[in-house]
Amino acid sequence: MGITLANKITIARFVAIPVLVGTMLYYSPEREYIRWVALGIYLLAEATDVVDGYVARHLRQKTRAGSILDPLADKLLFLTTLVCLYKISWDFEWPVRLPLWLVIAFFTREVFIVIGALVIEIKRGGAEIRPNIFGKATAFLQVICVTAVFLQFSLTIFIWWLALTATVISGIIYMREGIKALNDDHR
């Protein structure tokens, strides 16, 4: 099947990551507009996740490459933005700064999911992690968290706690599903 349109959109998300990182690292209070440019790049890159999924489903372009690359692009985009935003918000003493505990919680969940998928892939020869409602809610709330910090939204702490709760619940669900997949002798 070659590289599909959905795959190309996912690849564009990968390409956006270093552009976003470079933009964020160029930020300083003297160049406040850079924060808005970075937010625009981030939201546009996040939007490609919705678009590539829509294209893959509706144009019947689901591929093995897409099933691997899409979640990997999502995780890399989110985690690199999170780390850069953490650094910038503390280096420049923004009023609303990402707390380290939240960065660690988000990072831990994503790393466990990736490692779990790799273990299942190695042990079973296939690891299909299907998103559930808590996983989708977590992803949405994580994007809202990052956006709220970019916007310096004063009530961001409430969003952090909602996102943390969803992160823990979805992490537990994915862990349970992963253990079940490893213990399942039927394929």
Salt bridges, closest charged atoms under 4 A:
GLU32 OE2 - ARG35 NH2 2.37
ASP49 OD1 - ARG13 NH2 3.65
ASP52 OD2 - ARG13 NH2 3.06
ASP70 OD1 - ARG13 NH2 2.39
ASP74 OD1 - ARG13 NH2 3.07
ASP91 OD2 - LYS87 NZ 2.30
GLU110 OE1 - LYS75 NZ 2.79
GLU110 OE2 - ARG109 NH1 2.52
GLU121 OE1 - ARG64 NH2 3.00
GLU128 OE2 - ARG130 NE 2.87
ASP184 OD1 - HIS186 ND1 3.59
